[in-house]
Amino acid sequence: MADVTIYTRPMCGFCVRAVALLKKKGVKFTEIDAGWDRDKKKEMIQRAGGASTFPQIFVGDVHVGGCDELLGMEQAGKLDGLLAME
């Protein structure tokens, strides 16, 4: 299974929803709290090609986007295939 990284911030409903979906699917992931850490937020923005909203989700080297994109991939049946990649 691919490595999953999610950049989050405290009190973010979208972050909570994205994390809940990953947990429901049994996905192991690394959560990086970038809400108050300038260096982590800068890292997130660079990895995300300029996107600065939370969360930002990566599966391996693939930038999924935010919560809406993650949920959209799940609804379209594309998330499992991406997660299966190594």
PyMOL Python script that loads the backbone (N, CA, C, O; Angstrom):
from pymol import cmd

cmd.read_pdbstr("""\
ATOM      1  N   MET A   1       0.840  -1.183   0.000  1.00  0.00           N
ATOM      2  CA  MET A   1       0.000   0.000   0.000  1.00  0.00           C
ATOM      3  C   MET A   1       0.884   1.244   0.000  1.00  0.00           C
ATOM      4  O   MET A   1       1.944   1.268   0.625  1.00  0.00           O
ATOM      5  N   ALA A   2       0.439   2.256  -0.696  1.00  0.00           N
ATOM      6  CA  ALA A   2       1.201   3.501  -0.814  1.00  0.00           C
ATOM      7  C   ALA A   2       1.240   4.244   0.513  1.00  0.00           C
ATOM      8  O   ALA A   2       0.341   4.112   1.342  1.00  0.00           O
ATOM      9  N   ASP A   3       2.299   5.027   0.699  1.00  0.00           N
ATOM     10  CA  ASP A   3       2.393   5.889   1.873  1.00  0.00           C
ATOM     11  C   ASP A   3       1.419   7.055   1.704  1.00  0.00           C
ATOM     12  O   ASP A   3       1.374   7.694   0.654  1.00  0.00           O
ATOM     13  N   VAL A   4       0.652   7.316   2.741  1.00  0.00           N
ATOM     14  CA  VAL A   4      -0.316   8.412   2.707  1.00  0.00           C
ATOM     15  C   VAL A   4       0.102   9.449   3.736  1.00  0.00           C
ATOM     16  O   VAL A   4       0.394   9.123   4.887  1.00  0.00           O
ATOM     17  N   THR A   5       0.125  10.701   3.305  1.00  0.00           N
ATOM     18  CA  THR A   5       0.440  11.822   4.192  1.00  0.00           C
ATOM     19  C   THR A   5      -0.695  12.824   4.098  1.00  0.00           C
ATOM     20  O   THR A   5      -1.162  13.152   3.007  1.00  0.00           O
ATOM     21  N   ILE A   6      -1.135  13.310   5.257  1.00  0.00           N
ATOM     22  CA  ILE A   6      -2.180  14.327   5.289  1.00  0.00           C
ATOM     23  C   ILE A   6      -1.731  15.464   6.202  1.00  0.00           C
ATOM     24  O   ILE A   6      -1.408  15.261   7.372  1.00  0.00           O
ATOM     25  N   TYR A   7      -1.722  16.663   5.633  1.00  0.00           N
ATOM     26  CA  TYR A   7      -1.391  17.865   6.398  1.00  0.00           C
ATOM     27  C   TYR A   7      -2.701  18.421   6.944  1.00  0.00           C
ATOM     28  O   TYR A   7      -3.642  18.658   6.187  1.00  0.00           O
ATOM     29  N   THR A   8      -2.761  18.628   8.249  1.00  0.00           N
ATOM     30  CA  THR A   8      -3.977  19.094   8.897  1.00  0.00           C
ATOM     31  C   THR A   8      -3.695  20.316   9.760  1.00  0.00           C
ATOM     32  O   THR A   8      -2.551  20.738   9.927  1.00  0.00           O
ATOM     33  N   ARG A   9      -4.780  20.872  10.306  1.00  0.00           N
ATOM     34  CA  ARG A   9      -4.668  21.933  11.299  1.00  0.00           C
ATOM     35  C   ARG A   9      -5.760  21.695  12.333  1.00  0.00           C
ATOM     36  O   ARG A   9      -6.771  21.064  12.025  1.00  0.00           O
ATOM     37  N   PRO A  10      -5.575  22.186  13.547  1.00  0.00           N
ATOM     38  CA  PRO A  10      -6.579  22.000  14.594  1.00  0.00           C
ATOM     39  C   PRO A  10      -7.904  22.683  14.228  1.00  0.00           C
ATOM     40  O   PRO A  10      -7.928  23.693  13.525  1.00  0.00           O
ATOM     41  N   MET A  11      -8.987  22.111  14.716  1.00  0.00           N
ATOM     42  CA  MET A  11     -10.332  22.674  14.550  1.00  0.00           C
ATOM     43  C   MET A  11     -10.761  22.782  13.090  1.00  0.00           C
ATOM     44  O   MET A  11     -11.478  23.712  12.723  1.00  0.00           O
ATOM     45  N   CYS A  12     -10.339  21.861  12.276  1.00  0.00           N
ATOM     46  CA  CYS A  12     -10.657  21.859  10.847  1.00  0.00           C
ATOM     47  C   CYS A  12     -11.622  20.712  10.561  1.00  0.00           C
ATOM     48  O   CYS A  12     -11.241  19.543  10.617  1.00  0.00           O
ATOM     49  N   GLY A  13     -12.858  21.047  10.259  1.00  0.00           N
ATOM     50  CA  GLY A  13     -13.861  20.025   9.968  1.00  0.00           C
ATOM     51  C   GLY A  13     -13.522  19.183   8.757  1.00  0.00           C
ATOM     52  O   GLY A  13     -13.774  17.978   8.747  1.00  0.00           O
ATOM     53  N   PHE A  14     -12.948  19.808   7.728  1.00  0.00           N
ATOM     54  CA  PHE A  14     -12.563  19.056   6.537  1.00  0.00           C
ATOM     55  C   PHE A  14     -11.453  18.064   6.856  1.00  0.00           C
ATOM     56  O   PHE A  14     -11.431  16.953   6.326  1.00  0.00           O
ATOM     57  N   CYS A  15     -10.534  18.472   7.723  1.00  0.00           N
ATOM     58  CA  CYS A  15      -9.452  17.574   8.146  1.00  0.00           C
ATOM     59  C   CYS A  15     -10.031  16.363   8.878  1.00  0.00           C
ATOM     60  O   CYS A  15      -9.625  15.224   8.646  1.00  0.00           O
ATOM     61  N   VAL A  16     -10.980  16.632   9.760  1.00  0.00           N
ATOM     62  CA  VAL A  16     -11.617  15.557  10.522  1.00  0.00           C
ATOM     63  C   VAL A  16     -12.302  14.572   9.576  1.00  0.00           C
ATOM     64  O   VAL A  16     -12.184  13.359   9.756  1.00  0.00           O
ATOM     65  N   ARG A  17     -13.012  15.077   8.580  1.00  0.00           N
ATOM     66  CA  ARG A  17     -13.710  14.204   7.619  1.00  0.00           C
ATOM     67  C   ARG A  17     -12.734  13.363   6.812  1.00  0.00           C
ATOM     68  O   ARG A  17     -12.966  12.172   6.604  1.00  0.00           O
ATOM     69  N   ALA A  18     -11.647  13.971   6.357  1.00  0.00           N
ATOM     70  CA  ALA A  18     -10.665  13.238   5.559  1.00  0.00           C
ATOM     71  C   ALA A  18      -9.984  12.155   6.390  1.00  0.00           C
ATOM     72  O   ALA A  18      -9.822  11.025   5.931  1.00  0.00           O
ATOM     73  N   VAL A  19      -9.589  12.500   7.607  1.00  0.00           N
ATOM     74  CA  VAL A  19      -8.950  11.529   8.503  1.00  0.00           C
ATOM     75  C   VAL A  19      -9.923  10.391   8.811  1.00  0.00           C
ATOM     76  O   VAL A  19      -9.527   9.226   8.837  1.00  0.00           O
ATOM     77  N   ALA A  20     -11.196  10.726   9.045  1.00  0.00           N
ATOM     78  CA  ALA A  20     -12.198   9.700   9.348  1.00  0.00           C
ATOM     79  C   ALA A  20     -12.348   8.715   8.192  1.00  0.00           C
ATOM     80  O   ALA A  20     -12.468   7.511   8.417  1.00  0.00           O
ATOM     81  N   LEU A  21     -12.341   9.214   6.960  1.00  0.00           N
ATOM     82  CA  LEU A  21     -12.452   8.318   5.804  1.00  0.00           C
ATOM     83  C   LEU A  21     -11.247   7.389   5.726  1.00  0.00           C
ATOM     84  O   LEU A  21     -11.398   6.186   5.512  1.00  0.00           O
ATOM     85  N   LEU A  22     -10.060   7.942   5.898  1.00  0.00           N
ATOM     86  CA  LEU A  22      -8.863   7.104   5.845  1.00  0.00           C
ATOM     87  C   LEU A  22      -8.894   6.038   6.931  1.00  0.00           C
ATOM     88  O   LEU A  22      -8.549   4.883   6.681  1.00  0.00           O
ATOM     89  N   LYS A  23      -9.306   6.420   8.135  1.00  0.00           N
ATOM     90  CA  LYS A  23      -9.391   5.450   9.236  1.00  0.00           C
ATOM     91  C   LYS A  23     -10.446   4.386   8.939  1.00  0.00           C
ATOM     92  O   LYS A  23     -10.218   3.201   9.185  1.00  0.00           O
ATOM     93  N   LYS A  24     -11.596   4.801   8.412  1.00  0.00           N
ATOM     94  CA  LYS A  24     -12.674   3.859   8.077  1.00  0.00           C
ATOM     95  C   LYS A  24     -12.197   2.819   7.072  1.00  0.00           C
ATOM     96  O   LYS A  24     -12.595   1.655   7.134  1.00  0.00           O
ATOM     97  N   LYS A  25     -11.343   3.247   6.147  1.00  0.00           N
ATOM     98  CA  LYS A  25     -10.822   2.337   5.130  1.00  0.00           C
ATOM     99  C   LYS A  25      -9.635   1.518   5.630  1.00  0.00           C
ATOM    100  O   LYS A  25      -9.125   0.657   4.913  1.00  0.00           O
ATOM    101  N   GLY A  26      -9.196   1.787   6.859  1.00  0.00           N
ATOM    102  CA  GLY A  26      -8.066   1.051   7.416  1.00  0.00           C
ATOM    103  C   GLY A  26      -6.726   1.466   6.853  1.00  0.00           C
ATOM    104  O   GLY A  26      -5.774   0.686   6.870  1.00  0.00           O
ATOM    105  N   VAL A  27      -6.644   2.676   6.358  1.00  0.00           N
ATOM    106  CA  VAL A  27      -5.413   3.181   5.744  1.00  0.00           C
ATOM    107  C   VAL A  27      -4.477   3.693   6.830  1.00  0.00           C
ATOM    108  O   VAL A  27      -4.875   4.479   7.690  1.00  0.00           O
ATOM    109  N   LYS A  28      -3.242   3.242   6.780  1.00  0.00           N
ATOM    110  CA  LYS A  28      -2.220   3.802   7.662  1.00  0.00           C
ATOM    111  C   LYS A  28      -1.720   5.081   7.006  1.00  0.00           C
ATOM    112  O   LYS A  28      -1.444   5.105   5.807  1.00  0.00           O
ATOM    113  N   PHE A  29      -1.606   6.141   7.796  1.00  0.00           N
ATOM    114  CA  PHE A  29      -1.194   7.415   7.228  1.00  0.00           C
ATOM    115  C   PHE A  29      -0.382   8.193   8.246  1.00  0.00           C
ATOM    116  O   PHE A  29      -0.430   7.936   9.449  1.00  0.00           O
ATOM    117  N   THR A  30       0.367   9.154   7.720  1.00  0.00           N
ATOM    118  CA  THR A  30       1.119  10.080   8.545  1.00  0.00           C
ATOM    119  C   THR A  30       0.364  11.394   8.550  1.00  0.00           C
ATOM    120  O   THR A  30       0.103  11.975   7.497  1.00  0.00           O
ATOM    121  N   GLU A  31       0.013  11.863   9.745  1.00  0.00           N
ATOM    122  CA  GLU A  31      -0.678  13.140   9.872  1.00  0.00           C
ATOM    123  C   GLU A  31       0.322  14.186  10.359  1.00  0.00           C
ATOM    124  O   GLU A  31       0.985  14.005  11.380  1.00  0.00           O
ATOM    125  N   ILE A  32       0.413  15.269   9.619  1.00  0.00           N
ATOM    126  CA  ILE A  32       1.319  16.355   9.965  1.00  0.00           C
ATOM    127  C   ILE A  32       0.482  17.575  10.325  1.00  0.00           C
ATOM    128  O   ILE A  32      -0.238  18.116   9.486  1.00  0.00           O
ATOM    129  N   ASP A  33       0.584  18.003  11.578  1.00  0.00           N
ATOM    130  CA  ASP A  33      -0.131  19.194  12.031  1.00  0.00           C
ATOM    131  C   ASP A  33       0.674  20.412  11.586  1.00  0.00           C
ATOM    132  O   ASP A  33       1.712  20.733  12.163  1.00  0.00           O
ATOM    133  N   ALA A  34       0.176  21.083  10.552  1.00  0.00           N
ATOM    134  CA  ALA A  34       0.880  22.239   9.995  1.00  0.00           C
ATOM    135  C   ALA A  34       0.160  23.541  10.308  1.00  0.00           C
ATOM    136  O   ALA A  34       0.495  24.590   9.758  1.00  0.00           O
ATOM    137  N   GLY A  35      -0.819  23.475  11.185  1.00  0.00           N
ATOM    138  CA  GLY A  35      -1.617  24.654  11.485  1.00  0.00           C
ATOM    139  C   GLY A  35      -0.840  25.805  12.085  1.00  0.00           C
ATOM    140  O   GLY A  35      -1.064  26.959  11.718  1.00  0.00           O
ATOM    141  N   TRP A  36       0.062  25.519  12.992  1.00  0.00           N
ATOM    142  CA  TRP A  36       0.813  26.579  13.674  1.00  0.00           C
ATOM    143  C   TRP A  36       2.306  26.505  13.396  1.00  0.00           C
ATOM    144  O   TRP A  36       3.079  27.284  13.953  1.00  0.00           O
ATOM    145  N   ASP A  37       2.712  25.590  12.552  1.00  0.00           N
ATOM    146  CA  ASP A  37       4.129  25.399  12.245  1.00  0.00           C
ATOM    147  C   ASP A  37       4.412  25.971  10.854  1.00  0.00           C
ATOM    148  O   ASP A  37       4.054  25.363   9.845  1.00  0.00           O
ATOM    149  N   ARG A  38       5.051  27.133  10.804  1.00  0.00           N
ATOM    150  CA  ARG A  38       5.315  27.800   9.516  1.00  0.00           C
ATOM    151  C   ARG A  38       6.099  26.922   8.546  1.00  0.00           C
ATOM    152  O   ARG A  38       5.796  26.878   7.354  1.00  0.00           O
ATOM    153  N   ASP A  39       7.101  26.230   9.060  1.00  0.00           N
ATOM    154  CA  ASP A  39       7.928  25.401   8.180  1.00  0.00           C
ATOM    155  C   ASP A  39       7.124  24.252   7.587  1.00  0.00           C
ATOM    156  O   ASP A  39       7.268  23.944   6.404  1.00  0.00           O
ATOM    157  N   LYS A  40       6.272  23.611   8.400  1.00  0.00           N
ATOM    158  CA  LYS A  40       5.440  22.506   7.894  1.00  0.00           C
ATOM    159  C   LYS A  40       4.405  23.025   6.896  1.00  0.00           C
ATOM    160  O   LYS A  40       4.120  22.364   5.897  1.00  0.00           O
ATOM    161  N   LYS A  41       3.842  24.209   7.165  1.00  0.00           N
ATOM    162  CA  LYS A  41       2.870  24.772   6.229  1.00  0.00           C
ATOM    163  C   LYS A  41       3.551  25.134   4.912  1.00  0.00           C
ATOM    164  O   LYS A  41       2.988  24.904   3.842  1.00  0.00           O
ATOM    165  N   LYS A  42       4.743  25.693   4.981  1.00  0.00           N
ATOM    166  CA  LYS A  42       5.499  26.015   3.769  1.00  0.00           C
ATOM    167  C   LYS A  42       5.799  24.740   2.977  1.00  0.00           C
ATOM    168  O   LYS A  42       5.670  24.715   1.753  1.00  0.00           O
ATOM    169  N   GLU A  43       6.197  23.693   3.684  1.00  0.00           N
ATOM    170  CA  GLU A  43       6.459  22.395   3.053  1.00  0.00           C
ATOM    171  C   GLU A  43       5.200  21.892   2.349  1.00  0.00           C
ATOM    172  O   GLU A  43       5.265  21.430   1.210  1.00  0.00           O
ATOM    173  N   MET A  44       4.047  21.983   3.033  1.00  0.00           N
ATOM    174  CA  MET A  44       2.781  21.539   2.462  1.00  0.00           C
ATOM    175  C   MET A  44       2.464  22.310   1.187  1.00  0.00           C
ATOM    176  O   MET A  44       2.113  21.713   0.169  1.00  0.00           O
ATOM    177  N   ILE A  45       2.588  23.630   1.239  1.00  0.00           N
ATOM    178  CA  ILE A  45       2.263  24.468   0.087  1.00  0.00           C
ATOM    179  C   ILE A  45       3.170  24.138  -1.097  1.00  0.00           C
ATOM    180  O   ILE A  45       2.714  24.079  -2.239  1.00  0.00           O
ATOM    181  N   GLN A  46       4.446  23.927  -0.822  1.00  0.00           N
ATOM    182  CA  GLN A  46       5.375  23.565  -1.900  1.00  0.00           C
ATOM    183  C   GLN A  46       5.008  22.220  -2.511  1.00  0.00           C
ATOM    184  O   GLN A  46       4.971  22.080  -3.734  1.00  0.00           O
ATOM    185  N   ARG A  47       4.736  21.226  -1.658  1.00  0.00           N
ATOM    186  CA  ARG A  47       4.368  19.894  -2.163  1.00  0.00           C
ATOM    187  C   ARG A  47       3.064  19.939  -2.938  1.00  0.00           C
ATOM    188  O   ARG A  47       2.880  19.193  -3.900  1.00  0.00           O
ATOM    189  N   ALA A  48       2.140  20.832  -2.510  1.00  0.00           N
ATOM    190  CA  ALA A  48       0.808  20.899  -3.103  1.00  0.00           C
ATOM    191  C   ALA A  48       0.728  21.853  -4.289  1.00  0.00           C
ATOM    192  O   ALA A  48      -0.367  22.159  -4.762  1.00  0.00           O
ATOM    193  N   GLY A  49       1.854  22.318  -4.766  1.00  0.00           N
ATOM    194  CA  GLY A  49       1.855  23.189  -5.927  1.00  0.00           C
ATOM    195  C   GLY A  49       1.174  24.526  -5.690  1.00  0.00           C
ATOM    196  O   GLY A  49       0.574  25.102  -6.597  1.00  0.00           O
ATOM    197  N   GLY A  50       1.274  25.014  -4.454  1.00  0.00           N
ATOM    198  CA  GLY A  50       0.719  26.319  -4.125  1.00  0.00           C
ATOM    199  C   GLY A  50      -0.582  26.274  -3.343  1.00  0.00           C
ATOM    200  O   GLY A  50      -1.015  27.303  -2.824  1.00  0.00           O
ATOM    201  N   ALA A  51      -1.214  25.119  -3.244  1.00  0.00           N
ATOM    202  CA  ALA A  51      -2.460  25.015  -2.483  1.00  0.00           C
ATOM    203  C   ALA A  51      -2.164  25.218  -0.998  1.00  0.00           C
ATOM    204  O   ALA A  51      -1.241  24.617  -0.448  1.00  0.00           O
ATOM    205  N   SER A  52      -2.965  26.076  -0.358  1.00  0.00           N
ATOM    206  CA  SER A  52      -2.666  26.408   1.029  1.00  0.00           C
ATOM    207  C   SER A  52      -3.818  26.108   1.992  1.00  0.00           C
ATOM    208  O   SER A  52      -3.733  26.422   3.179  1.00  0.00           O
ATOM    209  N   THR A  53      -4.886  25.505   1.486  1.00  0.00           N
ATOM    210  CA  THR A  53      -6.010  25.161   2.353  1.00  0.00           C
ATOM    211  C   THR A  53      -5.777  23.807   3.005  1.00  0.00           C
ATOM    212  O   THR A  53      -4.964  23.008   2.539  1.00  0.00           O
ATOM    213  N   PHE A  54      -6.493  23.566   4.075  1.00  0.00           N
ATOM    214  CA  PHE A  54      -6.354  22.303   4.805  1.00  0.00           C
ATOM    215  C   PHE A  54      -7.594  21.457   4.617  1.00  0.00           C
ATOM    216  O   PHE A  54      -8.705  21.980   4.530  1.00  0.00           O
ATOM    217  N   PRO A  55      -7.405  20.137   4.555  1.00  0.00           N
ATOM    218  CA  PRO A  55      -6.147  19.407   4.542  1.00  0.00           C
ATOM    219  C   PRO A  55      -5.565  19.362   3.129  1.00  0.00           C
ATOM    220  O   PRO A  55      -6.233  19.717   2.157  1.00  0.00           O
ATOM    221  N   GLN A  56      -4.333  18.928   3.034  1.00  0.00           N
ATOM    222  CA  GLN A  56      -3.714  18.566   1.762  1.00  0.00           C
ATOM    223  C   GLN A  56      -3.266  17.121   1.917  1.00  0.00           C
ATOM    224  O   GLN A  56      -2.599  16.762   2.887  1.00  0.00           O
ATOM    225  N   ILE A  57      -3.642  16.302   0.949  1.00  0.00           N
ATOM    226  CA  ILE A  57      -3.469  14.853   1.059  1.00  0.00           C
ATOM    227  C   ILE A  57      -2.601  14.350  -0.085  1.00  0.00           C
ATOM    228  O   ILE A  57      -2.766  14.743  -1.240  1.00  0.00           O
ATOM    229  N   PHE A  58      -1.677  13.475   0.270  1.00  0.00           N
ATOM    230  CA  PHE A  58      -0.764  12.880  -0.698  1.00  0.00           C
ATOM    231  C   PHE A  58      -0.783  11.371  -0.547  1.00  0.00           C
ATOM    232  O   PHE A  58      -0.724  10.842   0.564  1.00  0.00           O
ATOM    233  N   VAL A  59      -0.866  10.688  -1.670  1.00  0.00           N
ATOM    234  CA  VAL A  59      -0.743   9.229  -1.700  1.00  0.00           C
ATOM    235  C   VAL A  59       0.519   8.948  -2.485  1.00  0.00           C
ATOM    236  O   VAL A  59       0.559   9.115  -3.704  1.00  0.00           O
ATOM    237  N   GLY A  60       1.554   8.519  -1.773  1.00  0.00           N
ATOM    238  CA  GLY A  60       2.863   8.425  -2.399  1.00  0.00           C
ATOM    239  C   GLY A  60       3.271   9.821  -2.847  1.00  0.00           C
ATOM    240  O   GLY A  60       3.252  10.762  -2.053  1.00  0.00           O
ATOM    241  N   ASP A  61       3.636   9.956  -4.102  1.00  0.00           N
ATOM    242  CA  ASP A  61       4.009  11.260  -4.652  1.00  0.00           C
ATOM    243  C   ASP A  61       2.832  11.968  -5.324  1.00  0.00           C
ATOM    244  O   ASP A  61       2.987  13.070  -5.849  1.00  0.00           O
ATOM    245  N   VAL A  62       1.669  11.341  -5.308  1.00  0.00           N
ATOM    246  CA  VAL A  62       0.489  11.905  -5.968  1.00  0.00           C
ATOM    247  C   VAL A  62      -0.231  12.855  -5.018  1.00  0.00           C
ATOM    248  O   VAL A  62      -0.603  12.476  -3.907  1.00  0.00           O
ATOM    249  N   HIS A  63      -0.421  14.084  -5.466  1.00  0.00           N
ATOM    250  CA  HIS A  63      -1.173  15.072  -4.689  1.00  0.00           C
ATOM    251  C   HIS A  63      -2.654  14.866  -4.990  1.00  0.00           C
ATOM    252  O   HIS A  63      -3.119  15.163  -6.090  1.00  0.00           O
ATOM    253  N   VAL A  64      -3.387  14.357  -4.012  1.00  0.00           N
ATOM    254  CA  VAL A  64      -4.818  14.124  -4.172  1.00  0.00           C
ATOM    255  C   VAL A  64      -5.579  15.444  -4.136  1.00  0.00           C
ATOM    256  O   VAL A  64      -6.520  15.648  -4.903  1.00  0.00           O
ATOM    257  N   GLY A  65      -5.171  16.329  -3.248  1.00  0.00           N
ATOM    258  CA  GLY A  65      -5.860  17.592  -3.040  1.00  0.00           C
ATOM    259  C   GLY A  65      -6.374  17.641  -1.624  1.00  0.00           C
ATOM    260  O   GLY A  65      -5.705  17.195  -0.692  1.00  0.00           O
ATOM    261  N   GLY A  66      -7.578  18.190  -1.463  1.00  0.00           N
ATOM    262  CA  GLY A  66      -8.159  18.323  -0.139  1.00  0.00           C
ATOM    263  C   GLY A  66      -9.215  17.281   0.141  1.00  0.00           C
ATOM    264  O   GLY A  66      -9.283  16.243  -0.518  1.00  0.00           O
ATOM    265  N   CYS A  67     -10.033  17.572   1.124  1.00  0.00           N
ATOM    266  CA  CYS A  67     -11.077  16.653   1.554  1.00  0.00           C
ATOM    267  C   CYS A  67     -12.075  16.368   0.430  1.00  0.00           C
ATOM    268  O   CYS A  67     -12.429  15.212   0.199  1.00  0.00           O
ATOM    269  N   ASP A  68     -12.526  17.403  -0.265  1.00  0.00           N
ATOM    270  CA  ASP A  68     -13.507  17.207  -1.330  1.00  0.00           C
ATOM    271  C   ASP A  68     -12.970  16.294  -2.423  1.00  0.00           C
ATOM    272  O   ASP A  68     -13.699  15.449  -2.941  1.00  0.00           O
ATOM    273  N   GLU A  69     -11.716  16.458  -2.771  1.00  0.00           N
ATOM    274  CA  GLU A  69     -11.115  15.605  -3.804  1.00  0.00           C
ATOM    275  C   GLU A  69     -11.001  14.166  -3.307  1.00  0.00           C
ATOM    276  O   GLU A  69     -11.257  13.227  -4.061  1.00  0.00           O
ATOM    277  N   LEU A  70     -10.618  13.990  -2.043  1.00  0.00           N
ATOM    278  CA  LEU A  70     -10.514  12.643  -1.473  1.00  0.00           C
ATOM    279  C   LEU A  70     -11.880  11.959  -1.478  1.00  0.00           C
ATOM    280  O   LEU A  70     -11.998  10.807  -1.895  1.00  0.00           O
ATOM    281  N   LEU A  71     -12.900  12.663  -1.021  1.00  0.00           N
ATOM    282  CA  LEU A  71     -14.253  12.093  -0.999  1.00  0.00           C
ATOM    283  C   LEU A  71     -14.748  11.822  -2.416  1.00  0.00           C
ATOM    284  O   LEU A  71     -15.421  10.819  -2.654  1.00  0.00           O
ATOM    285  N   GLY A  72     -14.424  12.698  -3.349  1.00  0.00           N
ATOM    286  CA  GLY A  72     -14.803  12.494  -4.740  1.00  0.00           C
ATOM    287  C   GLY A  72     -14.163  11.247  -5.336  1.00  0.00           C
ATOM    288  O   GLY A  72     -14.804  10.493  -6.067  1.00  0.00           O
ATOM    289  N   MET A  73     -12.900  11.045  -5.015  1.00  0.00           N
ATOM    290  CA  MET A  73     -12.220   9.833  -5.503  1.00  0.00           C
ATOM    291  C   MET A  73     -12.880   8.585  -4.920  1.00  0.00           C
ATOM    292  O   MET A  73     -13.054   7.583  -5.613  1.00  0.00           O
ATOM    293  N   GLU A  74     -13.238   8.656  -3.659  1.00  0.00           N
ATOM    294  CA  GLU A  74     -13.910   7.521  -3.017  1.00  0.00           C
ATOM    295  C   GLU A  74     -15.253   7.252  -3.690  1.00  0.00           C
ATOM    296  O   GLU A  74     -15.570   6.102  -3.995  1.00  0.00           O
ATOM    297  N   GLN A  75     -16.032   8.283  -3.921  1.00  0.00           N
ATOM    298  CA  GLN A  75     -17.344   8.118  -4.553  1.00  0.00           C
ATOM    299  C   GLN A  75     -17.235   7.600  -5.980  1.00  0.00           C
ATOM    300  O   GLN A  75     -18.106   6.866  -6.448  1.00  0.00           O
ATOM    301  N   ALA A  76     -16.166   7.983  -6.672  1.00  0.00           N
ATOM    302  CA  ALA A  76     -15.960   7.548  -8.051  1.00  0.00           C
ATOM    303  C   ALA A  76     -15.335   6.155  -8.131  1.00  0.00           C
ATOM    304  O   ALA A  76     -15.177   5.606  -9.221  1.00  0.00           O
ATOM    305  N   GLY A  77     -14.980   5.584  -6.973  1.00  0.00           N
ATOM    306  CA  GLY A  77     -14.377   4.255  -6.968  1.00  0.00           C
ATOM    307  C   GLY A  77     -12.906   4.254  -7.367  1.00  0.00           C
ATOM    308  O   GLY A  77     -12.372   3.209  -7.739  1.00  0.00           O
ATOM    309  N   LYS A  78     -12.246   5.402  -7.296  1.00  0.00           N
ATOM    310  CA  LYS A  78     -10.849   5.502  -7.728  1.00  0.00           C
ATOM    311  C   LYS A  78      -9.853   5.494  -6.582  1.00  0.00           C
ATOM    312  O   LYS A  78      -8.657   5.312  -6.810  1.00  0.00           O
ATOM    313  N   LEU A  79     -10.318   5.687  -5.363  1.00  0.00           N
ATOM    314  CA  LEU A  79      -9.393   5.812  -4.231  1.00  0.00           C
ATOM    315  C   LEU A  79      -8.688   4.499  -3.914  1.00  0.00           C
ATOM    316  O   LEU A  79      -7.484   4.494  -3.661  1.00  0.00           O
ATOM    317  N   ASP A  80      -9.410   3.399  -3.925  1.00  0.00           N
ATOM    318  CA  ASP A  80      -8.792   2.115  -3.591  1.00  0.00           C
ATOM    319  C   ASP A  80      -7.638   1.777  -4.537  1.00  0.00           C
ATOM    320  O   ASP A  80      -6.606   1.269  -4.099  1.00  0.00           O
ATOM    321  N   GLY A  81      -7.808   2.055  -5.821  1.00  0.00           N
ATOM    322  CA  GLY A  81      -6.755   1.793  -6.795  1.00  0.00           C
ATOM    323  C   GLY A  81      -5.526   2.628  -6.527  1.00  0.00           C
ATOM    324  O   GLY A  81      -4.403   2.137  -6.646  1.00  0.00           O
ATOM    325  N   LEU A  82      -5.721   3.883  -6.167  1.00  0.00           N
ATOM    326  CA  LEU A  82      -4.595   4.758  -5.857  1.00  0.00           C
ATOM    327  C   LEU A  82      -3.888   4.291  -4.596  1.00  0.00           C
ATOM    328  O   LEU A  82      -2.659   4.276  -4.536  1.00  0.00           O
ATOM    329  N   LEU A  83      -4.663   3.912  -3.592  1.00  0.00           N
ATOM    330  CA  LEU A  83      -4.081   3.460  -2.336  1.00  0.00           C
ATOM    331  C   LEU A  83      -3.299   2.160  -2.501  1.00  0.00           C
ATOM    332  O   LEU A  83      -2.351   1.909  -1.757  1.00  0.00           O
ATOM    333  N   ALA A  84      -3.685   1.342  -3.460  1.00  0.00           N
ATOM    334  CA  ALA A  84      -3.024   0.057  -3.693  1.00  0.00           C
ATOM    335  C   ALA A  84      -1.662   0.210  -4.360  1.00  0.00           C
ATOM    336  O   ALA A  84      -0.861  -0.725  -4.361  1.00  0.00           O
ATOM    337  N   MET A  85      -1.399   1.383  -4.927  1.00  0.00           N
ATOM    338  CA  MET A  85      -0.129   1.608  -5.619  1.00  0.00           C
ATOM    339  C   MET A  85       1.018   1.637  -4.601  1.00  0.00           C
ATOM    340  O   MET A  85       0.831   2.013  -3.444  1.00  0.00           O
ATOM    341  N   GLU A  86       2.180   1.242  -5.051  1.00  0.00           N
ATOM    342  CA  GLU A  86       3.365   1.302  -4.181  1.00  0.00           C
ATOM    343  C   GLU A  86       4.418   2.146  -4.808  1.00  0.00           C
ATOM    344  O   GLU A  86       5.492   2.321  -4.233  1.00  0.00           O
TER     345      GLU A  86
END
""", "prot")
cmd.dss("prot")
cmd.show_as("cartoon", "prot")
cmd.util.cbc("prot")
cmd.orient("prot")
